[in-house]
């Protein structure tokens, strides 16, 4: 685990909306879901070079606006085609009003099935 990087304030996040941030040179989509949980996943759709932060959030998924692939916010796995490769998932820490993201992706074996 690397040192988490501040990416935004909690007050900058809107529920069920993604925010594109840069974490040590990697584009990441930060999402506060309808339950209030904050997630961070790779921002680039694995089907095409499309920013997932421009997509649609529903429950614990983020849907690519271009071709409709939905990605799990907890595992990074695609839940619908045409994408079939997962996006990385990053650890999130909230300290005070700041959202911090670990720049090292969570290893696949540590993610939920």
Secondary structure, 3 states (H helix, E strand, C coil): CCCCEEEEEHHHCCECCEEEEEECCEEEEEEECCCCCEEEEECECCCCCCEHHHCEEECCEEECCCCCCEEECCCCCECCCCCCCCCCEECEEEECCEEEECCCCCCHHHCCC
